[in-house]
């Protein structure tokens, strides 16, 4: 039975559905780039003894436009938790991704990737696939995926889930 790392948001309560990691591929295999095209290793963004939230988004995703403010609010309210974005616009969509970052005044770091790479990353880590954008990936202080949630996730949902762990 494959693990299920989906979390449900119901009245601002998150519940992690059980499971264990079945895959242990090196994170260095999942190198992305920053918005200037410089190689960035995902492993350098997570762990470090604190919780980390990754927001997977696409510049042409209407739900991403509506929900990106949640990550901005979360970053402001909980500066002790790292936040970064992952655009799945791909190398050819760098200009669109940079417009999105500017339009929404994102101050947290953002990486550039594509949906297939993020899908491969999730499958290797938790045996599940990228459902779509937006998606929130929550990493525990050791850098392991604690939860994956497609759709909009509020700051209260995130912090309540983290505090429950």
C-alpha positions as CSV (number, residue, x, y, z in Angstrom):
1,X,0.0,0.0,0.0
2,X,1.5,3.3,-1.0
3,X,1.8,6.1,1.6
4,X,-0.6,9.0,1.5
5,X,0.9,12.3,2.4
6,X,-2.2,14.3,1.5
7,X,-3.5,16.7,4.2
8,X,-7.1,17.8,4.5
9,X,-8.0,21.3,5.4
10,X,-11.3,21.4,7.2
11,X,-12.2,24.4,9.3
12,X,-8.6,25.3,9.6
13,X,-7.5,21.9,10.9
14,X,-5.0,19.8,9.0
15,X,-4.8,16.1,9.3
16,X,-1.8,14.1,8.0
17,X,-2.8,10.7,6.6
18,X,-0.2,8.2,7.7
19,X,2.6,6.6,5.8
20,X,6.3,6.1,5.6
21,X,8.9,7.2,3.1
22,X,9.6,4.4,0.6
23,X,12.1,6.2,-1.5
24,X,15.4,7.7,-0.6
25,X,16.9,9.1,-3.7
26,X,19.4,11.8,-3.4
27,X,17.9,15.3,-3.5
28,X,20.8,16.5,-5.5
29,X,19.2,14.7,-8.5
30,X,16.5,17.4,-8.3
31,X,18.5,20.5,-9.2
32,X,16.4,23.5,-10.2
33,X,17.4,27.1,-11.1
34,X,16.9,30.4,-9.4
35,X,15.1,33.0,-11.5
36,X,18.4,34.2,-12.9
37,X,19.1,30.7,-14.4
38,X,21.7,29.7,-11.8
39,X,21.6,26.1,-10.6
40,X,20.0,25.6,-7.2
41,X,19.9,22.4,-5.3
42,X,16.6,21.8,-3.5
43,X,18.4,20.2,-0.6
44,X,20.0,23.6,0.2
45,X,16.5,25.1,0.7
46,X,15.2,22.5,3.3
47,X,16.0,21.0,6.6
48,X,18.5,23.2,8.6
49,X,16.6,22.3,11.8
50,X,13.4,24.3,11.0
51,X,10.1,23.8,9.1
52,X,10.1,24.8,5.5
53,X,7.1,25.5,3.2
54,X,7.4,25.2,-0.6
55,X,4.6,26.8,-2.7
56,X,4.4,25.2,-6.1
57,X,2.8,27.6,-8.6
58,X,2.4,28.5,-12.2
59,X,2.1,32.0,-13.7
60,X,-1.0,31.1,-15.8
61,X,-2.8,29.4,-12.9
62,X,-5.9,31.4,-11.7
63,X,-6.0,29.6,-8.4
64,X,-2.3,30.5,-7.8
65,X,-3.1,34.1,-8.4
66,X,-5.8,33.9,-5.8
67,X,-3.9,32.0,-3.2
68,X,-0.3,33.3,-3.4
69,X,-1.3,36.0,-0.8
70,X,-1.6,33.2,1.7
71,X,2.2,32.5,1.5
72,X,3.0,36.1,1.8
73,X,0.8,36.3,4.9
74,X,2.4,33.2,6.3
75,X,5.9,34.5,5.7
76,X,5.1,37.7,7.5
77,X,3.3,36.1,10.5
78,X,5.8,33.2,10.9
79,X,9.3,34.4,9.9
80,X,10.9,31.6,11.9
81,X,9.6,29.2,9.2
82,X,11.3,29.2,5.8
83,X,9.1,29.8,2.7
84,X,10.1,29.5,-0.9
85,X,8.2,29.1,-4.2
86,X,8.7,26.7,-7.1
87,X,7.4,28.0,-10.4
88,X,6.5,25.1,-12.8
89,X,6.6,27.5,-15.8
90,X,9.7,25.8,-17.1
91,X,12.8,27.3,-18.6
92,X,10.8,28.8,-21.5
93,X,8.4,30.4,-19.0
94,X,11.1,32.3,-17.0
95,X,9.8,35.7,-18.2
96,X,6.2,34.8,-17.2
97,X,7.4,33.5,-13.8
98,X,9.4,36.7,-13.2
99,X,6.3,38.8,-14.1
100,X,4.2,36.8,-11.6
101,X,6.9,37.4,-8.8
102,X,6.9,41.1,-9.6
103,X,3.1,41.4,-9.9
104,X,2.5,39.8,-6.5
105,X,5.6,41.4,-4.9
106,X,7.0,38.0,-3.7
107,X,9.9,38.5,-1.3
108,X,10.5,34.9,-0.6
109,X,13.0,33.0,-2.8
110,X,11.6,31.3,-5.9
111,X,13.0,28.5,-8.0
112,X,12.2,27.7,-11.6
113,X,11.3,24.1,-12.6
114,X,8.7,22.3,-14.6
115,X,5.7,20.1,-13.6
116,X,7.5,16.9,-14.6
117,X,10.5,17.6,-12.4
118,X,8.3,18.4,-9.4
119,X,6.2,15.3,-10.2
120,X,9.3,13.1,-10.3
121,X,10.5,14.6,-7.0
122,X,7.3,13.9,-5.2
123,X,7.0,10.4,-6.6
124,X,10.6,9.6,-5.5
125,X,9.9,11.0,-2.0
126,X,6.4,9.9,-1.1
127,X,5.2,7.7,-4.0
128,X,2.7,10.3,-5.1
129,X,2.4,12.7,-8.0
130,X,1.8,16.4,-8.5
131,X,-1.9,16.9,-8.8
132,X,-1.6,20.4,-10.1
133,X,-1.1,24.0,-9.0
134,X,-1.1,25.4,-6.5
135,X,0.4,22.8,-4.2
136,X,2.0,23.3,-0.8
137,X,4.8,20.9,0.2
138,X,5.7,21.0,3.9
139,X,9.1,19.8,5.0
140,X,9.9,19.0,8.6
141,X,13.1,20.3,10.3
142,X,15.0,17.3,9.1
143,X,14.1,18.0,5.5
144,X,11.6,15.2,5.1
145,X,8.2,15.8,3.5
146,X,5.7,16.0,6.2
147,X,2.7,16.9,4.0
148,X,1.6,17.6,0.4
149,X,-1.6,19.6,-0.2
150,X,-2.9,20.6,-3.5
151,X,-5.1,23.7,-3.6
152,X,-5.1,26.8,-1.4
153,X,-3.8,26.4,2.1
154,X,-4.3,29.3,4.6
155,X,-1.6,30.5,7.1
156,X,-3.8,29.2,10.0
157,X,-4.1,25.7,8.4
158,X,-0.3,25.5,8.0
159,X,0.6,26.7,11.4
160,X,-2.0,24.5,13.1
161,X,-0.7,21.5,11.2
162,X,2.9,22.3,12.2
163,X,2.0,22.8,15.8
164,X,0.2,19.5,15.9
165,X,3.3,17.5,14.9
